[in-house]
Amino acid sequence: MCGIVGVFDLKTSHPDLRTTVLKMSKKLRHRGPDWSGIFHCEKAFLAHERLSIVDPESGKQPLYSKDGNLILLINGEIYNHQEIRERYTDSYEFMTRSDCEVILPLYRDKGPSFLEEMNGIFAFALYDREKDSYLIARDHIGIIPLYTGWDQYGNFYVASELKALEGLHSFAIGLKGSPDLAAASKVSEHIGTVHHEIYFTIDEGLDVIRDVIYHIDTYDVTTVRASTPMYLLARVIKSMGVKMVLTGEGADEIFGGYLYFHKAPNPQAFHEETLRKLSKLNLYDCLRANKSLASWGVEGRVPYLDKEFLDVAMRLNPSDKMVSDERIEKWVLRKAFEDYLPASVTWRQKEQFSDGVGYNWIDTLKAISAKEVSDDQLANAKYRFPVNPPMSKEEYYYRSVFSEHFPSASAASCVPSVPSVACSTAEALVWDESFRNRPDPSGRAVRNIHNDSYL
């Protein structure tokens, strides 16, 4: 067991980056307390924390070919190293007795295709100084962990554990005074991210709605509301050279985080609703996150929707997920992370993204829609839009823009159009009489639950 950190495609100066790499490597010292090693040149940094098992005297890392052109960091053990070593005794001069050094003659002989010849557990980074190329690989299963990522300058990182990349940045967007921005700032300070607070104005949001609807392929009200600030945020993220971000889609569906779950009548109804929500993520939150980010060439990763995580989370007794006098919505997830986050954020009331960016955002959208769409237009919507007739003036407004981009009835039928309160499915509206009277996908529509609900 060892710890490795590698940085390639360097875009920043050596003194600054060397300090960063040493700090990253130190976070992995528990994996390799016996020795530390580091290599750097104009194009790469490689740092290693070693646990000595095979060849404790001469096997410290990085490992080098005799001419110094091949540099290797590895965490693992090559089980068939003796057979491979014998094969190359005459053609390659070994510098150590380390089982891992056999990777160097294999690479020199066969290039990347040598990987199938190795039997063992490993994760490694190999830098070819002569070709200015690198090879990152792990064993056939991923028994040895390996993480990759980019910083804002475009430097490419590889490390044994996520904690070495923790500094990987955080982003939040909102209007001035946004409750999400305030909470994100507290989290960033608490966990030590390089935080980027992005402000947008209502006019800036309104200016891009037509583009947003074109990119997200939907006129669903809550999706348009939330996609617009996410679209603006993605543009800033892309401008910083960041290509991939982690995002939290799925948590509310898995753990019943939306405020309407307060009204779930029993564990069975609660669980059935989480299943319905998960089955429709492709039409709502996953669609929003993927397409808003992809509009600017950013990829979103969704840890909560990992298959193994889902298998565990969805096997929990739904009664343990339900809201009670002692338990806030999404209590199980909050409890799991309470040691990592500020208490004021961990136990904060649920805010849907389109609400959390600032309440004036939704309020303005509703007001503009009321001005743009007359009562008669809404009353006769079924004649203009026979497929999924809009149920509100806001939906009518988005549908009008959508139909300009996608005029066919087939396109319209691809979009869900169902009554919802606080992102509920239509089936959950029977949970409370007020849901049926004033459905709105905002969390603020849930009376006596949201601290600042609609009147």
Secondary structure, DSSP 8 states (H G I E B T S, - for coil): --EEEEEES--S-HHHHHHHHHHHHHTTGGG-TTEEEEEE-SSEEEEEEE---SSTTT--SSEE-TTS-EEEEEEEEETTHHHHHHHTTTT---S---GGGGHHHHHHHHGGGGGGG--EEEEEEEEETTTTEEEEEE-SS--S--EEEE-TT--EEEESSGGGG----EEEEESTT-HHHHHHHHHHHHHT--EEEEE--HHHHHHHHHHHHHHHT---HHHHHHHHHHHHHHHHHHHTT--EEE--TTHHHHHT-SGGGGG--SHHHHHHHHHHHHHTGGGTHHHHHHHHHHTTT-EEE-GGG-HHHHHHHTTS-HHHHS--SS--TTHHHHHHHTTTS-HHHHT-----HHHHT-HHHHHHHHHHHHHHS-HHHHHTHHHH--SS--SSHHHHHHHHHHHHH--SHHHHHTS-----STT--GGGGGG-HHHHHS--SSGGGSTTTSTT---
